[in-house]
Amino acid sequence: MDLVKSHLMYAVREEVEVLKEQIKELIEKNSQLEQENTLLKTLASPEQLAQFQAQLQTGSPPSSSQSQGTTTQQQQQQPAQPASQGSGPSA
């Protein structure tokens, strides 16, 4: 009986460690996404923000063109960030 209890306790401890690591990774990812969201909000045009707010109020999911537009914005912003941090023109 002690062997079973010992084995279960070991298995539970292992699972707890795995879950702690997953929580840590999710917290980091959440923080990164919140920063990205803030950046996108500052760079989005008022028309884009109004359109997004309207979609939220009507409860309709973002259209595929909206999703593609967001992806395009993200792709355009990401290359711009390292260039703006550089010491001079890189392109």
Contacts in CASP RR format, 6 or more apart in sequence:
PFRMAT RR
TARGET T0000
AUTHOR 0000-0000-0000
METHOD contacts of the structure
MODEL  1
MDLVKSHLMYAVREEVEVLKEQIKELIEKNSQLEQENTLLKTLASPEQLA
QFQAQLQTGSPPSSSQSQGTTTQQQQQQPAQPASQGSGPSA
36 74 0 8 1.000
39 77 0 8 1.000
40 70 0 8 1.000
40 73 0 8 1.000
40 74 0 8 1.000
40 77 0 8 1.000
41 49 0 8 1.000
43 73 0 8 1.000
43 77 0 8 1.000
44 52 0 8 1.000
44 73 0 8 1.000
51 66 0 8 1.000
52 62 0 8 1.000
52 66 0 8 1.000
55 61 0 8 1.000
55 62 0 8 1.000
55 66 0 8 1.000
62 70 0 8 1.000
82 90 0 8 1.000
83 89 0 8 1.000
83 90 0 8 1.000
83 91 0 8 1.000
END
